[in-house]
Amino acid sequence: MKPPVKKIKVALIHNIMSPYRVALFNHLAAVPQLALYIYFLASTDKSRKWEIPELSGKFTYKVLPGLTFNFHPNKDLFAYRINPSIAPELIRNKYDIIVSVGYASFTNHLAFLLCKIYRKPFVLCSESTINEPSLFRSVSLPLIKLIIRHSDALIAYGTRAKEYLIHLGAPSNRIFMAYNTVDTDFFKRESSKLRTEGRRLKGELGIENKSIILYVGQLIERKGIKYLLKAYSRLKRENDVACLIVGDGPQRAELVDLCTRENIKDVFFVGHKQLREMPGYYVISDIFVLPSTQEVWGLVLNEAMACGLPVVTTDKVGASVDLVKDGVNGYVVEAGHVEQLYQAMRKILSSPELKLSMGKKSQDVIDAGFGVEKANRGFTDAILTVASSRGLT
């Protein structure tokens, strides 16, 4: 009888208990070679209204006690976390490999330092791109470069993230791709179930017999929603169309006032909705628009595309280079450019055949390599490659 294979003990450090990460963590926990333990630096963010997911029985985790300092550059939220208890956790449990998702908190920095002291492999996972200038990044850049150059492996959430890692000094042969994603199977399955209920769902919102332009996300400055509303107001003069805004945030009053002041009709602000509610909103919509002026990825694009929607986004959205094939499943426009945004939406709405074709292509793109299984392989390949190089397998 063969002795049981020794599993690689992996500690993964993540900022908060994000519902969109659950599927990926479940896949990682199921990898036979790994014994995975996840440390969350907090249960949630001040700016989030997510339901905290029920995680028991799926993977092992702990929410660390600690301090969170919230800053609001450009009216957005930046959370800096300090969790000193990560040190005894990592030392006492003698993990083989530490994976840090991000480098923006003291806790991530401390984990890196401990790995160097105890000569443990350190894997950094990053979604950051060059399109996110900030005071914190400028001040911490020397430390960020040090961490990147001395990580045993790096996991990039997309092409733009990989380019930025290389820009900061990462050797390209140490970078593994794990394209940022959600549980796309859930969105495909649920949207398919709801497809025949579109008329009823529209009726509940009072927007029957109209095409729908959909935005999903926080109502904050960098999301560029005011540009969408201005482009939509032009589209409204030519089409029986409505604009559906799903989400909440500090900019809501300003956006509502903009609609009132400029007499922009049929804009529906429905507030924040939980993940389980979202397929219904995608199903009744005709085009999904993410008009951000700054966005590391944009997971709502994954959701919308999995539900079969054509998408319009900007060149400042990290996912645009990987998910959006310009003119095929949507359009990529210049951030803040109202005319380009208007023209992109007009082209799609003016041709039912193009809209249908683009929606199908969106699902094809997701199916071709942007599901949880592909992301899981990126994480797993990075961990197992480091483990092999350190003689842990």
N, C-alpha and C positions, 0 to 999 in steps of 0.2 A: 504494500500500500504506500503510495507516494505521500510524503509529508505535505501539509498545506503550504501553499505559496505565501511567503511573507508579503503583506501589503505595504505599500508606500504611504506613510502617514503624512497627510497634507493639511496644513492650516491655510484657509482662504480668508482674507480680511476684506470685508465689504462695508460700504458706508452705512446704508440703511436697508430695512427689510422691504425691498421693492417687489411688488407683485409680478412685474414683468420678468423678474430674474428667476422665479420659482422653477419654471420648466427646465432652464439650463442647470440649476443646482441639482434638480432631481436626476438629470442625465449624468452629471458628473458623479453623483453619489452612487450611481449604478455601475460605474466602471469597475470591473472585477479586481484590477490591480491596485485600486486606490482605497484608502481609508480616509474619508474626507470629513473635516470639521470646519464649520464656518463661524467666524466671529463678525458680528455686526457692531458698528460703532455707535449706533442708535437705532431705535425702532422705526422712526420716521423723521421727516424734515418739517420745520415750521411751515413751509410753503406747500406741503403736500396734504391732500385730503383723502389719500388712498385708504381703503380698508387694509389693516395690517393682516397679511395672509396667515392662515393656519398652516404651520409647517411641521407639526409633530408627526413623527413616524415616517417621514420622507427623507430627511437628512438631519444630521446632528448639528446643532448650532447653539450659540450663546450670544445674548445682547450684552455687551460690556457696559459697566457703569462708567460715567465720565462726564466731562464738561463740553458743551457746544457753544461756540461764540458765533453769533450770526451777524454778518455784515450785508449791507445792501448797496453794492456798487451799481450805478445805473438802474436803480430801482429793482434789481434782481437780488436773489438771495445767494450768498456764499457762506457755507457752514464750515467752520474750522473746529475740528474735534480733538480732544485730548483724553485718551483712555489709558492711564498708566498701568492698569491691570493686564494689558496685553503682554507686558514683560514676564510676570510670573506664569502666565498661561503658556507662553511659548517655551519658557525654560523648563517648567515642570513636566510638560507633556512630551518633550523631546521629539518634536516633529522632524520628519526627514526633509521636507520642503515647505517653504512659506511662499504663498501667492498673495500679492497685494494688488487689489483692484484700485488703482489710483495712487497719487503721491501728494495729495493736497492737504493732509492733516498730520499733526504731530504723531499720531498713532502709527501711520504708515512709515514715517521717518524713523520712529523708534524700532519698529519691526525690522527695517533695513539694517539699522545699527546692530541689533542683536544677532542678525544673521552673519554679519561680518565678524563680530566678536566670537561667536560660537562656530564659525565656519560652516554654516548651513546654507544650502542653495536658496537663492531669492529670485522669484519670478515676478516681474512687474507687468500688470495688465493696464493698458491705457487707451482712452478714447479721445484724448486731447488733440486738437489740431492747431495750426498756426493762426487760425482765424478767431482767437480768443484772447486778445490783449487785455491785461489787467495789471493793477499795481502789485497784487500778490505774486503773480507769475514773474514779473520783473524782479522783485526782491528775492524770490526763492529760486531763480533760474540756475545759479551755480550749484545749489543742492540738487535740483532736479537733474541737471546734467550728470552729476556725480552718481546718483542712483541709477540712471539709465545706463551709463557706461560700465557700471559694476554689477549689473543684474546678470544672472546666469542665463536667463532667457527673457524675452519680452513678447507679450501678446497684444496685438493691435486689433482694435474693434472695426477697422475699415482702412481703405486705401489712404485717406487723408491722415489718419492716425499713424499709419506706418511711415508716411513721408515725414511727418513731424518728428517721430522717434529718430529717424535717420538724420534729419536736420540737427538734432540735439546730440548726435554722436553715437547712436546705436549701430552696431555692426548689423548689416542686413541679414547675415546668415544666422543671427540669433533671434530674428523676429518671426513669430508664428501668427497666422491670421485666424481670428475668431469673429467673423462679421457680426456686428451688433444685431440682436433680433429679439423677438417676443415669441410666445407660443403661437406660431402662425397656423398650426393645425387647428387650434381652438377657434381662431377667427374664420378660417375657411369652413369649418364644420358648422359653427353657429350662424354664420351669414347665409349658408346654404339652407338651413332650416327656416330662416326668417324671410327668405326671398319672396314667398307668396304673400307675406303679410305687409308688404311695403305700403299699400294703399291705406291700410288701417293705421299703421305707425305714423304716416304722414298726417292722416286725419286727426290723430291725437294732438299733434302739434299745430294744427290749423293751417297747414301748407299744402293742401291738396292741389293737384294739377299744376304744379310748378317744378321746374328743374331745381336742384339744390346744390349750392356750392358749400362745402363743409370745411370747417377749421376745427381742429381738436388740439388743446394744449392750454398752458397757463396764459393768462391775460397780463402779459408784461411787455415792456418796451421792445426788447430784442426779438420778439416773435414777429414783429412787422405787421400786426393785424390792421393798423391804420392804412397801410398801403393796399391790403386786400380790400378793405371797405371802399376805398376811393376807386379802385379798379372795378369792383362790383357795382358801384353806383352808375358807372358808364354802361356796364353790361345790362343793368336793370332797365335802362331806357329802350333796349332793343329786344329783350327776352322776358318771357314770363318765368322769372327766376327768383329764388329766395336764397338767403345766406344764413347758414346755421352755425352758430358759434358755441362749441361745447368746451367748457372749462371756466375757470374763475381766476381772479387775481386782482392786484391793486390797480390795474389799468381799466377795469370794467367801467367805472363811472365815466372816465374820459372817453371811452369808445361809444358808450350809449349817448353821451352828449354830442359826439361827432355825428352820429346818425340823425339825431334830432336837429342839430344846427344846419346840416347840409341836406336835410330831408331825404335821407337814404331809407327807402321803404323795405319792408319784409326782411328785416334782420332779426333773427331769433337768438337771444342769449338764453341758453337753457341751463347754465351753471355746470358745476363739476358732476361727472358721472363716473361710477365705478367701472372697473375693467369688465365685469360680467355684463354690464349694460351696453357696452360700446358697439357690438356687432349690429344692433338695431339701427344705430345712427349711420353707420357705413352703408347698410343695405338700402336705405332710402335716398342716399345721395348720388349725385351724378359725377361730380369732380371733387377730389380732395386737394386742398391747397395748404402748404406750409410755407409762409412768406418770410421766414426768419432772416434777420440781418446777422445773426450769430447763432450757430447750433453745432454742437460737437457731432451729433448723429441725426436724431429725429426719428424715434421709434414709431411714432404715429404713421410714418410712411410705410413701414413694414406692415402695420395693422391694416391700413387702407388698401394696400396692394394685395394682401392676402384675401381681402374681401372682394377683390375684382374691380377696383376703381382706377381710372386714369388719374395721374397726380401731376400737380404743378408745384414746383419748389424753386429755391434760389441757389445761386452759386456759393453762398456762404453756409449752406447746410451740408454737414459732413457726409450724409448718406447719398447726396445727389450724384456723386461721381460713381457710386457702386450700384445704386438701385434704379436710377432714372436714365433711361435711354432716350435722349432727346428726339422727339418726333415719333417715337415707337410706343412707349407706354405713358408718355406725358411730356412735359417741357421743363427745362431749367432756365430760369430768367435771372437777370441781374438784380441783386438785392436792392430793395427800395425803388425799383423802376416800375411805376404804376402802369405806364403804357405797355410794357412787355407783359406784365401780369394780365392786363385786360385782353391783349391779343391772344395769349395762350389759352385763356378760358373761352374766349369767343370761338377760336378754331375748333375746340373740342365740342362745344355746344351746337355749333352750326352743322355738324355732321354726325348723325346717329351711328353711322357705320364706323367712323373713326373712334367715337366714344366706346363702342362695343369692342372694337379691335384692341384699343389701348388697355381697356380693363382686363381683357384676356391675357394680353402680354404682361401686365403687372403680375398676375398670378403665375405666369410662366417664369418670370424673373425670380420670384420668391421660391418657387419649386426647384429651380435650377441650382440653388446653393445658399439660400438665406434663411434656412430653418434652424431650429435648435440643434439638430443632429450635427450640422456642419460647424456650428459654434463650439459644440462639445468636443468635436475632433480637434479643433485648434487648441483648446485648453489641454486636452489629454495628450496630444503630441508634444506640446511644450514641456509638460510635467514629466512624461516618460523619457523624453530625450535628455533632460537634465538628470533624471534619476539614473539613466544608463551611463552618462558621462561621469557621474560621481560614484559609480559602483553600487547603487542601491537596488539594482534588479538582479 
